[in-house]
Amino acid sequence: MYHPDLIRHPDSCPALVLNADYTPLSYYPLSLWPWQTAVKAVFLERVDIVANYEREVHSPTRTMQIPSVIALRQYVKPSEYPAFTRFNLFLRDRFRCQYCGDPRELTFDHVIPRAQGGRTTWENVTTACAPCNLRKGGRTPAEAHMALHRRPIRPTSWQLQDNGRSFPPNYLHQSWRDYLYWDVELEA
């Protein structure tokens, strides 16, 4: 009988990484390790295997199914506040321009322009599409007569995770279903 995991290339067999409490280390981006890292962590006794792919890997002395879900043996306390990155900024703003709502051509905009003393902080940077960013230029939103949909804030990791619920990854393996919250069709 044909099974997709049997012909799957090992490089397309990432392992979902769970914390010791069996919750994903991260939802967005989803905490995934390449199969090699997962296998190494198993041999170093840093993780427990929760589920496997049907696909196997072989060494001269062993055969092993590739782990599809692993759990850390030691709990890792999540950081309360996420790092300021372009991706996290877009996630905070739900991948939408905060001036017009367009999801295309996203850039980031200093609400108070750097030329006017504005800094690159969570509270002063917002997501803007390229046309709105160009239109605003080196002015404040008030000077450019442009209203922000939402005032920029420093999000907590929980807030970013919550926003991530709206953006499921392109690939979710069936064995991950019990550990994730997306209500989408999962791959077999």
N, C-alpha and C positions, 0 to 999 in steps of 0.2 A: 504494500500500500504506500502511496506517495505521501510524504510528509515534508512541508516546506523547510523545517529546521534541518533536515538531513542533507539538503543540497545548498543550504545557506553558507556563504563564505564566512570563515571565522571572524573576519574583520567587520562583518555586519551582525555580530552577536555581542552587543554591549551588555554589561551587567548593570541592573538597577541597584544602586547602593542605598541601603537603609541604615539609619542610625541604630544603636543598640535597642532602642524602644520600637523598632520596626516601622518607623516613619521615614520617608525619604529625607536624605540630608538636605536636598534642595528640590523644590518643585519647578522653579523657573530661573535659570535653566535646570532641567531635570538632571539629578545626580546620576551620571552614567560613567562607568569605567570601561576602557577597552578590555577585551577578553584576556589579554596577556596580563594586565594589571590585576584583574580579578583572580586569575589562577595563581599569580605570585602571592597575593594576599592570603589565599587559602593555604598555600604551603608554608607561609610565615606565621600561620595561625592567628591572623589579625581579624579574620572574618569567618562567619559561618555561612554555608551554602543553604539558601532557602528554597530555590528552584533551579532547574537546569534546562538548557536547550536539549533537543534530541542530538544535536551535532556533537561530535567527539573530536578531541585532539589527542595526538599520540606522541610519545617520546620513545626512546629505545626500550625503556623499562615499564612504562605506564600508559594506560588509556584512561581518559577522563572526559566526562561530559562537560561542556562549557557552561559555567554558571550563568543563569539569566537574572537571578535575584540573590544578592548577598547582604548580610547584616554585619555591621561592625561589632566586635566583641566589647569594645569600650565606647561608652556614650560620649559624643562630641556635643558640647553645649553650643547651640546656634548663637551667632553674633546678633545683638539687638538691632544694630544699625548696619545697613549694607554699605559697601564701598561706593563712592561716587564714580560712576562710569557712564559712558554714553548709553550703553544698553540698559542699565538700571534706571537712568533718567527717562528713556523712552518707555520702559515698563511702568514706571511711576505714573507717567502721563498717558498710559494705555495706547501707545503708538499712534497718537493723534496730535496734530498741531493744536496748541492751546489758544490760538487766535481764531482759526477758521474751522478746525475739526478735521481737516484733510489728513489721511494717513500716508500720503505719498511724499517723496522727496524730503524726508525729515532731516532736520539739522537741530542744533541747540542754539538758544538765544539768551543772551544776558539781558534780564529785565531792565536793570540799571546798567547801561553800557559800560564796558571797561574804561572807555575814554572819559566817563563821568565818575570814575572811582568804583564801579561795580566789580564785585569779586566773583570768582567761579566757585559758588557754593550751591548746595541744594536749594536754599531759599532765594537765590538770585538767577537761577538758570531754568529755562523752560524749553519744552519741545516746540519747535516751529517748523512749518514747511518752508522750503526755500523761497517761494514767492512772498510769504508773509515776512520772513526774516529780511529779505531784500527791501521790502516796502517799509519796514520799521527802521532799518538802517541803524545809525548811531543815536537813536532817540529813545526815550522811555515810551512805554505804551501810551501814556497820557499825551505826550508830545506828538505821537504819531496818530492819535485818535483811534487806537486799537485796544479793544478790551480783552483781557485774559479770561478764558473760561474758568480757570482754577488757579488760585494763588499758589506759587511753588512752595513746597514744604520739604523738610527732611523726613523721608519715610522710614518706618521701621521695617525690619526684614519681614515681619508678618504682613504688613501692608503690601509689600512687593509680591510675596507669595500669594496673597489673596488676589491681586491683580492678575497674576499669572494663570489663574483658573480660567480666564477668558481666552487663553492662547495655548491650547494643547499642542504638544510636539507633533511633527509629521509621522513619527514612528512610535508605536506603543505595542510591546509584545503582550500576548495573552497572559503570560505568567506574572505580569506586573499588575493586573487588574485589581487584586485585593489590597494593593498598597497605594493606589492613586485615586484621585477624586474626579477625573475628567469623565464625563458621561458621553463618550464617543465610541464609535466602533473600533475595537482593538484588532490588531493583526493576529492571525492564527499562529 
